[in-house]
Amino acid sequence: MSDDPEIQRAVRRTVGIAALRRIRRMVDADNALEAGKQRWTRRLSIFFILAAVLVLAWIVIR
């Protein structure tokens, strides 16, 4: 590796930027996973509420 401080500074900057981009991709992936979990939670909640309403309606009608 070169002892030139300008080159070392440029290398550190490039490595730092690459690390930040990698972290950003990881955060974006985690956010996408959490959004997917929230969608499934909402869908399941609606399904269970609908099932409960149908069961209650069936009990009342019967």
C-alpha positions as CSV (number, residue, x, y, z in Angstrom):
1,M,0.0,0.0,0.0
2,S,1.2,3.5,-0.7
3,D,2.4,5.8,2.0
4,D,0.8,8.8,0.2
5,P,-1.7,10.4,2.7
6,E,-3.9,11.5,-0.2
7,I,-4.3,7.9,-1.5
8,Q,-4.9,6.6,2.0
9,R,-7.6,9.2,2.6
10,A,-9.3,8.3,-0.7
11,V,-9.2,4.6,0.2
12,R,-10.7,5.2,3.6
13,R,-13.4,7.4,2.1
14,T,-14.2,4.7,-0.6
15,V,-14.3,2.0,2.0
16,G,-16.5,4.1,4.3
17,I,-18.9,4.9,1.6
18,A,-19.1,1.2,0.6
19,A,-19.7,0.2,4.3
20,L,-22.5,2.8,4.6
21,R,-24.2,1.6,1.4
22,R,-24.0,-2.0,2.7
23,I,-25.6,-0.9,6.0
24,R,-28.3,1.0,4.1
25,R,-29.1,-2.2,2.0
26,M,-29.4,-4.2,5.3
27,V,-31.7,-1.6,6.9
28,D,-33.8,-1.5,3.7
29,A,-34.1,-5.3,3.7
30,D,-35.1,-5.3,7.4
31,N,-37.7,-2.6,6.8
32,A,-39.2,-4.6,3.9
33,L,-39.3,-7.7,6.1
34,E,-41.1,-5.7,8.9
35,A,-43.6,-4.2,6.4
36,G,-44.3,-7.7,5.2
37,K,-45.0,-8.9,8.7
38,Q,-47.3,-6.0,9.3
39,R,-49.3,-6.8,6.1
40,W,-49.7,-10.5,7.2
41,T,-50.7,-9.4,10.7
42,R,-53.4,-7.1,9.3
43,R,-54.7,-9.8,7.0
44,L,-54.8,-12.5,9.7
45,S,-56.6,-10.0,12.1
46,I,-59.2,-9.3,9.5
47,F,-59.7,-13.0,8.8
48,F,-60.1,-13.9,12.5
49,I,-62.5,-11.0,13.1
50,L,-64.6,-12.0,10.1
51,A,-64.5,-15.6,11.3
52,A,-65.7,-14.5,14.8
53,V,-68.5,-12.4,13.3
54,L,-69.6,-15.3,11.2
55,V,-69.6,-17.7,14.1
56,L,-71.6,-15.3,16.2
57,A,-74.1,-14.7,13.4
58,W,-74.4,-18.5,13.0
59,I,-75.0,-19.0,16.7
60,V,-77.6,-16.2,16.8
61,I,-79.5,-17.4,13.7
62,R,-79.5,-21.0,14.9
